[in-house]
């Protein structure tokens, strides 16, 4: 089966690495924020660059809020895209929280550390739930590539976690909504396998 794969165009992110990674798996994704295109998609990606407020502004401006909230096919939020699934983000330009999609009843918090660099940049181990479809055939403790200043705490939706001064959710899932804090498109073969697993859901 050939899926219609859409990467949400947030008008603030470079998605060339994600496009290339999906192309390598034999698919041809479309980058769009057109409501009609997204309605007809079989898989939807929320990419991981920009700010919470800018992405929410595009979602609202393009009348995509209800479509995303009621999306029935598999949807993957990457990095910021995962944080957008939360109730709110501490990320803001005016010292107020940014209300996000409220799919996962938790929030994205700023990483605070006196001894480690922020943002968290580089390869780190991911410990996953063996039953998670995202991590099928992926070795426990595999290393993925991270670039982030905000994190989602461990919660009941957590399907993998990572340690960076403290443990945080590196992947979450509820029903057809999947989120990963790392960048699978920048994580080599193991990231490619995770994308393949998602597209096979």
C-alpha positions as CSV (number, residue, x, y, z in Angstrom):
1,X,0.0,0.0,0.0
2,X,1.3,3.5,-0.9
3,X,0.4,6.0,1.8
4,X,-0.2,9.7,1.3
5,X,2.3,11.2,3.8
6,X,2.2,14.8,4.8
7,X,4.7,16.8,6.7
8,X,3.0,19.8,8.3
9,X,4.4,23.0,6.9
10,X,4.9,25.2,10.0
11,X,6.6,27.9,7.9
12,X,9.4,28.0,10.5
13,X,11.2,24.7,10.0
14,X,13.7,23.1,7.7
15,X,12.3,19.7,6.9
16,X,14.8,18.6,4.2
17,X,16.4,15.9,6.5
18,X,13.0,14.5,7.3
19,X,12.0,14.5,3.6
20,X,15.2,12.7,2.6
21,X,14.8,10.1,5.4
22,X,11.3,9.3,4.3
23,X,12.3,9.2,0.6
24,X,15.0,6.6,1.5
25,X,12.2,4.4,2.8
26,X,10.5,4.5,-0.5
27,X,7.8,7.1,0.2
28,X,7.3,10.6,-1.3
29,X,6.0,13.0,1.4
30,X,4.2,16.2,0.8
31,X,5.0,19.4,2.8
32,X,1.8,21.3,3.3
33,X,-0.5,23.2,5.7
34,X,-3.5,23.0,3.4
35,X,-6.5,21.7,5.3
36,X,-7.7,19.6,2.3
37,X,-4.3,18.0,1.8
38,X,-4.1,17.1,5.5
39,X,-7.6,15.7,5.5
40,X,-6.7,13.2,2.8
41,X,-3.4,12.1,4.4
42,X,-2.7,8.6,5.7
43,X,0.2,9.7,7.9
44,X,1.0,13.1,9.3
45,X,4.3,14.5,10.7
46,X,4.6,17.5,13.0
47,X,8.3,18.5,12.5
48,X,10.6,19.6,15.2
49,X,12.0,23.1,14.5
50,X,10.6,26.5,15.5
51,X,8.8,27.8,18.6
52,X,5.7,26.5,20.3
53,X,3.9,29.8,19.7
54,X,4.9,30.0,16.0
55,X,3.6,26.5,15.3
56,X,0.4,27.1,17.2
57,X,-0.1,30.3,15.3
58,X,0.2,28.5,12.0
59,X,-2.2,25.7,13.1
60,X,-4.8,28.3,14.1
61,X,-4.2,30.5,11.0
62,X,-4.7,27.6,8.6
63,X,-7.8,26.3,10.5
64,X,-6.0,23.0,11.3
65,X,-6.7,22.8,15.0
66,X,-9.8,20.6,14.9
67,X,-8.4,18.5,12.0
68,X,-5.3,17.6,14.1
69,X,-7.2,17.0,17.3
70,X,-9.6,14.7,15.5
71,X,-7.0,13.0,13.2
72,X,-7.6,9.3,13.0
73,X,-4.5,8.1,11.2
74,X,-1.1,7.8,12.8
75,X,0.5,11.1,13.5
76,X,4.1,11.6,14.7
77,X,5.4,14.8,16.5
78,X,9.1,15.2,16.4
79,X,10.9,17.2,19.1
80,X,8.9,20.5,19.2
81,X,6.1,18.5,17.4
82,X,5.9,16.2,20.4
83,X,5.8,19.1,22.9
84,X,2.9,20.6,20.9
85,X,0.9,17.6,21.8
86,X,1.0,18.6,25.5
87,X,-1.4,20.8,27.4
88,X,1.0,23.7,27.4
89,X,4.6,24.7,27.0
90,X,6.7,26.9,29.2
91,X,8.3,28.2,26.0
92,X,7.2,31.8,25.5
93,X,8.3,35.2,24.3
94,X,6.3,37.2,26.9
95,X,6.8,35.1,30.1
96,X,3.4,33.4,29.8
97,X,2.9,29.8,29.0
98,X,1.9,28.8,25.5
99,X,-1.3,26.8,25.3
100,X,-0.8,23.8,23.0
101,X,-2.9,21.0,21.7
102,X,-3.8,19.3,25.0
103,X,-3.7,15.8,23.6
104,X,-1.3,14.6,26.3
105,X,-2.3,16.0,29.7
106,X,1.1,17.1,30.6
107,X,3.4,20.1,29.8
108,X,6.8,20.9,28.3
109,X,9.2,22.3,30.8
110,X,12.5,24.2,30.3
111,X,15.6,22.1,31.0
112,X,17.3,23.6,34.0
113,X,20.9,22.6,34.8
114,X,23.9,24.1,36.6
115,X,26.3,21.5,35.3
116,X,25.2,20.4,31.8
117,X,24.7,22.6,28.7
118,X,21.3,23.7,27.6
119,X,20.1,23.0,25.0
120,X,20.7,19.3,25.2
121,X,22.5,18.5,22.0
122,X,24.0,15.2,20.9
123,X,23.5,11.4,21.0
124,X,21.9,9.9,24.1
125,X,20.5,6.5,25.1
126,X,16.9,5.7,24.9
127,X,15.3,3.1,27.1
128,X,12.0,1.9,25.6
129,X,8.9,-0.1,26.4
130,X,9.4,-3.4,24.6
131,X,5.7,-3.4,23.6
132,X,6.0,-0.1,21.7
133,X,5.4,-0.4,18.0
134,X,7.8,2.5,17.4
135,X,10.7,0.6,18.8
136,X,10.1,-2.8,17.0
137,X,13.5,-4.5,16.3
138,X,15.4,-1.6,17.9
139,X,17.9,-2.6,20.6
140,X,17.3,-1.5,24.1
141,X,19.4,1.5,25.0
142,X,20.0,2.6,21.4
143,X,21.4,6.1,20.9
144,X,19.3,8.8,19.1
145,X,20.2,12.4,18.3
146,X,18.7,15.2,20.5
147,X,18.5,19.0,20.1
148,X,16.1,20.5,22.7
149,X,15.8,23.0,25.5
150,X,12.4,21.8,26.7
151,X,11.3,18.4,27.9
152,X,8.2,16.4,28.8
153,X,8.3,14.8,32.2
154,X,7.8,11.0,32.7
155,X,4.1,10.4,32.6
156,X,1.6,7.6,31.9
157,X,2.0,8.1,28.2
158,X,5.7,7.6,28.2
159,X,6.9,4.7,26.1
160,X,10.6,5.6,26.3
161,X,12.8,7.7,28.6
162,X,16.3,9.2,28.5
163,X,18.6,10.7,31.2
164,X,20.1,14.2,31.0
165,X,20.7,15.2,34.6
166,X,17.2,13.8,35.2
167,X,14.9,11.3,33.4
168,X,12.5,12.7,30.8
169,X,10.1,11.3,28.2
170,X,11.9,10.6,25.0
171,X,8.8,9.1,23.4
172,X,5.1,9.2,24.2
173,X,2.0,7.7,22.8
174,X,-1.8,7.8,23.2
175,X,-3.8,6.0,20.6
176,X,-2.7,7.2,17.1
177,X,-0.7,10.1,18.5
178,X,3.1,9.4,18.7
179,X,5.8,11.8,19.9
180,X,9.6,11.6,20.0
181,X,11.8,14.1,21.6
182,X,14.8,13.1,19.5
183,X,15.3,13.6,15.8
184,X,14.9,10.2,14.0
185,X,15.8,11.8,10.7
186,X,19.2,12.7,12.1
187,X,19.7,9.4,14.0
188,X,21.2,7.2,11.3
189,X,20.0,3.6,10.8
190,X,18.2,3.4,14.1
191,X,16.3,6.5,13.4
192,X,15.4,5.2,9.9
193,X,14.1,2.0,11.5
194,X,11.9,4.0,13.9
195,X,10.4,6.0,11.0
196,X,9.8,2.7,9.1
197,X,8.0,1.4,12.2
198,X,5.8,4.4,12.4
199,X,4.9,4.3,8.7
200,X,4.0,0.6,9.1
201,X,1.6,1.3,12.1
